[in-house]
Amino acid sequence: MTALTTPAVALPPANPPAPIKTSRRWGTPVAYVVAVLVIGLMLAPVLFIIIGGFRTNAQITTDPSGWPSVWNIGNYLDVLTGGTFWRLVGNSLIAGFATTLGVVVLGLMASYVLARYRFRGRGILYATFAAGLMFPMTVAITPLYLVVKNLGLMNSLGGVILPQIAFALPTTIIILVPFLKAIPDEIQEAAFIDGCSRLGFFWRMIVPLAMPGVITVGILAFIASWNSYLLPLFILNNDAVFTLPLGVQSFASQYSVDTAKVLAFTSLSMIPALVFFALFERRIVGGLTGAVKG
Amino acid sequence: MSVRENTSTRLEVDLANGGDTGTTPVAPPVRRRRRSSPVGARVEIAVLVGPALIVFLGFVIFPVVMAAYYGFFSWQGYGPPTDFVGFRNYITIIQDPTFQEALTHNGVIVVLSLVLQGPVAILLALLLNRKLRGQSLIRVLIFVPYVISEVVVGTGWSLMLASNGAVNGMLEKLGLGAFSQDWLSNPDIAIWTLMVIITWKYVGFAVILFLAGLQGIPEELPEAAAIDGASFWQIQRHITLPLLAPTLRIWAFLSIIGALQLFDLVYIIWGQYIASTAGTSTMATYLVANGRNAGNYGYGNAVAVVLFLISLVVALIYQRFVLSRDTEGAITGKGKST
């Protein structure tokens, strides 16, 4: 009798931990192996670029996939002491920060209205911005080039920054509007009662409360601008205003014989984006989580 | 000023409600106040939305509309377009075998992107969603290729894949010299090379997206299934995957549109001329090569319109038949998704 009842009582509490434990024990080593393999595959080309920069052209020609026999920092020093690299970094930084600032300021103001004002035409306005997602820059690139040309912004960073802001607005608004809608009405009520005007409320409450969303949007805009290729290709024809991607390409074709130097140049040019991303990785993933749920 | 208005309307509402301070008065005063100062609110709306709207209309909508207009002209880009040719540009595009090839390549890239990246990314996301030491580091590293610019990716990979590059060198060393190839210019292989590079570059994005989706699944569901004796893979197959389906559909949508408009990688690695002989040209590289680079702005714009219409049709079909499931509720979505 006891033999019958004990298992019946004992089973339920014994059962739940069992499958979880076994599945974890069984799965974890596999997960590590897979993770290490995948990371190896993901990083190999990046490491090839970085390590290749430490080799000499002679080494690369005789043994393209080898390890540097002597770690030669001359290529990196050449790039870092030459003016070209820093000029490109400077241009990319200006374009990146100006784009980010523009996207955040314009996007936040517009999202605030779309999220918290009730007026006729709001739906149409939101749909107009959202429709922007359907128009990639590729489709509009030729007329865009003409618009920039007519504004006299050819060969200036402004000619890259303004279109970049415009094309980043749809994503920005789509991410920020739900964010701002989620701020409880009670906070608004309390602020108004305490003597806050609506614009004051925007500056003192909305801007700080929307910070997580703003940071996500800002990072996405910055990385997009940092890596942007098609637009600068059309707008910038002058070495002096080249951004990094154009610079890397022109360097690669100009010094096509000097593979080691090209590799050094290329690896240095990806560092800023990587550092930036490593610092804000959590924010980006967090922002995407919000976007997927919304 | 607006404060006084606010409190006074609030009082009125409270009085009208008989001094009831329950939940109802909270919402009405907001609406009431907004109606009470329509001019002020309109000015605020205009000031706040105006700049964004102007930039957006000027640099997104206007160029798109102009692309449609220029597409009807034979136009070299000097002065206003005058040589109206009707649909001739469009007829030329559709009949051009080079364009048809590019379109085919786009189709192949769309399908292969889904087939190659999807399963890999799902498996990686499922594995990474478990408690792993160094999980955040792994996530950062998987995302690295996505963050690196296309130019860097293109430059690095073209050097690696050159006929005397590192990949062939590595094969030689491993005694697999027979497998060494002209990875970039052999038309039988080039598109697969491109697919490897695309998968490498963009799979991290899919993984991050799926991880974000997985984190939205309440822990109770897999736990309950585990208590009922379901195995790890059963849980993934019958609980996690169906619940991840909306995220999968959004990713597939982004992937399809991205593949249709692929430009940077192909243009950087294969250049404007080799792309078509290597069999990797896309509609976008065709657009740039035959539009701006050839000085045929009217024609280039017509290509842009075709590219846009194809994307639009695909997007609408996808929305109609795939994304609409998400609004039908979990049960219908669940049944079909697997």
Interface residues (C-beta under 8 A of the other chain):
Chain A: N15 P16 P19 I20 S23 R24 W26 G27 T28 V30 A31 Y32 V34 A35 V38 I39 L41 M42 L43 P45 V46 F48 I49 G52 T61 D63 P64 S65 G66 G102 L106 G107 M109 A110 Y112 V113 L114 Y117 R118 F119 L125 T128 F129 G132 M134 F135 P136 T138 V139 A140 I141 T142 P143 L144 Y145 L146 V147 L162 P163 I165 A166 F167 L169 P170 I173 D185 E186 Q188 E189 F192 I193 G195 C196 S197 R198 L199 F202 I223 W226 N227 Y229 L230 F234 L244 P245 L246 V248 Q249 A252 T259 V262 L263 T266 S269 M270 A273 L274 F277 A278 E281 R282 I284 V285 L288 T289 V292 K293
Chain B: M1 S2 V3 N6 T7 R10 V26 A27 P29 V30 R31 R33 R34 A41 R42 E44 I45 V47 L48 V49 P51 A52 L53 V55 F56 G58 F59 V60 I61 F62 P63 V64 M66 A67 Y70 G77 L123 L124 L127 L128 R130 K131 L132 S136 I138 R139 V140 L141 I142 F143 V144 P145 V147 I148 S149 E150 V151 V152 V153 T155 G156 W157 L159 M160 N164 G165 A166 V167 N168 G169 M170 K173 W200 G204 I208 L209 L211 A212 G213 Q215 G216 E223 A226 I227 G229 A230 S231 F232 P246 T247 I250 I257 Q261 F263 D264 I268 A284 L287 V288 G291 R292 Y297 G300 N301 A304 V305 L307 F308 S311 L312 A315
